[in-house]
């Protein structure tokens, strides 16, 4: 009980925990929305993957893998014991997406493919790029502070 009361008095840890939950929540919303949109609009999504600059075999694998991975990462972010992995996975996935969007934005591909989910289709490539960078920033912040918060919990601070 004494440690619990001490934690309640420690405002920075409470604020940090709240911010970690907020970062997790925002990433979960984006990932679940994007993953479910791909699954709900399966035919359209699958066709969009085949419209990418990838070989057909890779496009077929990605059509299945991307929405599943997005939903798995969202589920990792739900629980404090797996949240670190969720943040790390978010960073990796969003970095791949951001790199791809950046390459499209600068005209590295002969045609402009798109496989964006719902509302995000209305974004231009620049907006999509900056939004993804912001989400990466949230995930990096969450990853760094999740580890700091975990160390405080372990040491009873």
N, C-alpha and C positions, 0 to 999 in steps of 0.2 A: 504494500500500500504506500509505503514511504517513497519508493521510486516512482510510482504513478503520480503522486502529488508533485514531486519534483519536476516531472516531465510537463505537467500542466502549467507550472510556473515559468517554464523556459519558453518564452514567446518565440524566439527564432526557430526552434525546432517545430513548434506548432505551425508557424507560418510556412516553413519549409515543407512540412508534411502536406499542408493544404495546397501549396503550389505544385508539389509532385502529383497529387491527385488531380489537380486541374490540367496539368500537362498530359497525364494519362488519359483523362476524360476526352480532351480535344483530339488526341491521336486515335483513341478508340472510335470516336464518332466518325472521323474521316475514313479510317480503315474499314469499319463495318459498312458505312455508306457505300464506299467504293467497291468492296468485295461483294456485297449483296446486290448492288446494281448490276455488276457483271453477271452474277448468277441468275437474277430475275430476267435480265435482257440477254439471255444466253446466246441465242442465234446471232443477234446483232454484235454482241461482244466477241464471239468467236470469229465472225467475219472481219471485225476490226483488227483482231490479232493477225489474221491472214493478210490483211492489207498493209501490215507493217513491212519493214525492209528485211525481215528475217526469212530464213528458209522455211518452207511450209511445215516441216517436221518440228522445228523449234516453235513455230507459231502455235501449233496444235498443243504441244506440251505447256506452253505459257498460258494458253486459253484456260487450261484446267488449273495450273499451278498458281498463277497470280491471285485469283480470288481466294483460293484456299489459304495461301500464305498470308494474305491480308487479314483474313478472319482469324487465323492462328496467332498472328502477332497481336491482334486486338485482344484475344483471350489471354495472352501472356501479360498484357498490361492491366488486366483486371485484378490480379492477385499480387499482394506485396512480395511473396516469395519468388515470383517469376517476373516481377516488374523490371528488374535490371536487364534480363534477357529480352523483354519486350522493347525497352528503350533501345538497346543495342541493335536488335533486329529492325526496328523502325528506322534507325539511322542508316543501316545498310540498304534496306529496300528503298527508302526515299532518296538515297544518294544515287542508286541506279536509275530511278525514275527521273531525278533532277538532271543527271548527266544526259540521259536520252532526250529530255525536253530541251535542254540547252543545245544539244546537237541539232535538233529540229529547228530551234529558234535561229541559229546562225546559218541555217541552210546547208547543213552537211549531207542531207539526203536529197535524192533527185525528185521525190514527191513528198507531200506532207501527209503522213498518216495520222490517225487519231484513234485513241482508245480510252478517252477520258470518261469518267462516270458522271452521269446526270448533269447537275449544276455546273460542274467543272468544265464541261464542254463549252460553256459560254465564255470561259476565260481565254485570253490570247496566250500565246506561248510565253511572252515576257511575264505576264501575271501568274501563269502556272509555275514558271521557274521560280519567281520570288516567293510564291506561296509555299512551294516545296522547301525552299531554303529556310523559311520561317518555321516550318514543321520540323525540319532537321534541327534547327536551333532549340526548339522546345524539347526534342528528344535528347539532345546533348545536355541541356540544362538538367532535365530529369535524371539522366544517367549519372551525371556528376553529383548531384545533390542527393540522389537515392543512396548512393554509396556512403556519403557523409552522414546521412540520417541513420543508416544501418549501423555504422561504426558507433554513433552516439547511443543507439539502442543496446548494442552489445556491451558497451562499457558502463551502462547505467547512468549516463549523463543526462 
